Structure formats: C-alpha cells, structure tokens
C-alpha cells in the first residue's frame, strides 16, 4: 500500500515541477499577451510580437527588465536600474 502512495506522490510532484518549468520558459511567456497591472512598467500591453526575451531579459520598445517569475497567470519583472518590481496579468 505504501509503495502506491509514493509512486502517485512522485508522479504528482513530477507533473507540478514540469508545469512550473514550462510556465517560466521564454517560449511560454512569448506566446502570451500580457496586460500591465502595477509597479514598474515596460509597456501597457505586451502582445505576442511586441517584445523579445533573451537570457532572462525582456525587451520592448519602452525599456528592458529582468524576468523574476511567471506563475502562468502573472508575470513578475524587475527594472534593471531601480530594482523595482512590476506585475503583468496574462490575457491569453
């Protein structure tokens, strides 16, 4: 009985980790539309073709910022100069 519990628990943890890594990947973030919520701002609307991501840095025509984390529905960025954080909401 205990072996089944550990196998199921291991499978669930593995799936959660894979989803976490995918939602933080550049390919996932680039395929989404993001709307500005609060904090530092690099554009009010980040559509699929209006920004580039390279080495964890998101670049738009209005500026650059470091990607801190993406929860799938929320993108957290940090201004490279001031270290102020900004939040964007997934609208895809």
N, C-alpha and C positions, 0 to 999 in steps of 0.2 A: 504494500500500500504506500509506504513512504517513498519508494522509487518512482512511482507515478507522479506523486506530488512534486518531487524535484525535477522531473522531466518537464512537466507542464509549466512549473515556475521558471525553469531555464528557457523554455520556448517563449513565454510571455516577455521575459526580460530581454531576450534577443530581439524580438519584434519591436519593442519600445526603443531600444538602442538604435536599430536600423532606421526607424522613423525619425528619431532625433538627429541622426547624422544627415539624413536626406533633407530635412527641413532647414538645416543650416548650410546646405551646399549652395554654391553660386548658381548652379543650373536651376534649382528650385526658386531661388529669390528672383532670378532674371525672368522667369516665366509668369510672374505675378504682377498685378497692378497694386501699387501702394499709395495710400492717402495719408497725408500729414496729420498727426494728432496733437503732439505737444513737444516742447523742448527745442533743441537745435534743428535747423531747417536747411535742407539742400534742394528744396522744391516742394510745391504743394501737392503735386500729383506725379508719382513715378510710374509711368506706363512702361510696358514691356520693352520698348525700343528707345526709351529716353535716358537710359543710364547704362554704365558698364561696371563690371566688377573684376578686379584684378588683385590678387594676393590679399584678399580680405578688405580691400578699399573700394567703396562705392563712389563713382564719379558721375556727376551730372554737369549740365551747363552752368549751374549756380554754385557749385562747390564740390568738395570731397569730404568723405567721412569714413571712419573705420566701422565695420560691421561688428557689433558686440555679440548679438544673439538673435535668432529668429525662432519664434515659437510656432510658426506656421500661420497664425493669425496676426501676429505682431512682430514687427522688425524694430530692433533697438540699434541705433547708431551712435557714434561718438565723434564730435568735432575734433579734428586733428590738432588744432591750435589751442582751443579753450578747454578741451576735455569735457564739455557739456554734452549731455546725452539727449537724444531725440527719439521720438516714437512714431512709427507709421503703422497703419492698420491695413491688412490685406483686403482688397476689394474684388478679388477674382472669384 
